[in-house]
Amino acid sequence: MKLGLNAKLVKQSLASHSWVGVTVGALMYLVCLSGTLAVFYPEFERWEQPDVAETMDYDPAAVESAYREIVAGGEPVTHHMFVALPTEAVPRTSISSENRGWFLEPDGSLGPAVGHDWTHMLIDLHLYLHLPQNFGMVVVSALGALLCGLIISGFLAHPRLFKDAFLLRLGGSRHLEQADIHNRLSVWGAPFHLMIGITGAYFGLAALMSLVLAGAYFDGDTDALSAAAFGAEPELHQPARTPAIARAIEETRRLAPEARPFYVTIEDADVPEEQYMIVGARHAGRLIWAEQYRFDAAGNYLGNVGYSDGEAGRQALFSVYRLHFGHFGGLPVKLLYLVLGLALTVVSVTGINVWLARRRGRDRLNDLWAGFVWGAPPALGLTAIAQVLLGIPSAAVFWIALGLAMAWAVA
């Protein structure tokens, strides 16, 4: 079966597909490789600190008492303060500022400091490529948008796509072998790859999109757009006090007995008169990350945002995260994301391999690419050893090890 496409369109699509793929292939490889591993970041966090006590039970009053102890002990209160409640994926309780955090023991006392430096390095590689965060997020999100373009141009460039759906010529021509691997994985993984591209593009390009949407629907008022999408922030003027965390958790349980609270965020925590609490609760059988129940500092209920029962667009926005990282459906879905993520990683590599195979002869560019591709996985393994066992900053180790792998490949 052949797609009825104009020959000129096929030629132009192939040219654009090749040049875009070559331009972004190396960065796409790192983002796909790290993203495939990042699906398991909760498991990596537990692996980094295996001696932390784990239990699904906790006392909200003890959590609030521990928060008071941290603040009374002189820990600077940052703009956001965080309480992580135990879940099946991570059965641990912790309290954190924007600078550092502590686990809680089963009796509610403060335990060891939170230390997920290697996992955070992996996530930062996927989200920002270790670039400054605002810039890096835009770069990675642009790669997501380009991935969508590559998928579309790839389909348009191959009119025999369905006829050759099972064609795999291994062991012969290097060009044909790599092209077949690239095309077969691209075709069969296209729905997943397109979903990853769209959701990945959303994370960083949402800010740019908001400027357009605010101008079109809210007379340029981005705050009004944010309120429509994510709920307006409450305007509070209240006596300064320590947040009534226990009351907020208990009230959420009463309001939504079918939901499980799994985090509390104290917003504007450094401005006591305006601070308020968000209790995030997971609703079983729903793709949304959480419904958010809001409370003032005294624990009085202010309302929910509407991610579970609001407009469809608002529910969709808060489902992007779990859909992108495969954090729904348990271990089977994570393993499926592992397989499909590795397939997309191989697609990124074989696309460059096809381009290199078309060139006449072999030079240092081939060797640099081989060192880059085969050097990245062991470099990540080395960072885990350096960070977890030796306490050496892992981001620097990764890029140094990757550079050495490329230099060795050339030598």
Secondary structure, DSSP 8 states (H G I E B T S, - for coil): ------HHHHHHHHHHHHHHHHHHHHHHHHHHHHHHHHTTHHHHHHHHSTTS---S---HHHHHHHHHHHHHTT----SEEEEE---SS----EEE-SS-EEEE-TTS-EEEE---HHHHHHHHHHHHTTS-HHHHHHHHHHHHHHHHHHHHHHHHH-TTTTTTTT----SS-HHHHHHHHHHHHHHHTHHHHHHHHHHHHHHHHHHHHHHHHHHHHSTT-HHHHHHHHH--------------HHHHHHHHHHH-TTEEEEEEEEETTTSTTT-EEEEEEEETT--SS-EEEEEETT--EEEE--TTTS-HHHHHHTTHHHHHHT-SS-HHHHHHHHHHHHHHHHHHHHHHHHHHHHSSS--HHHHHHHHHHHHHHHHHHHHHIIIIIH---HHHHHHHHHHHHHHHHH-
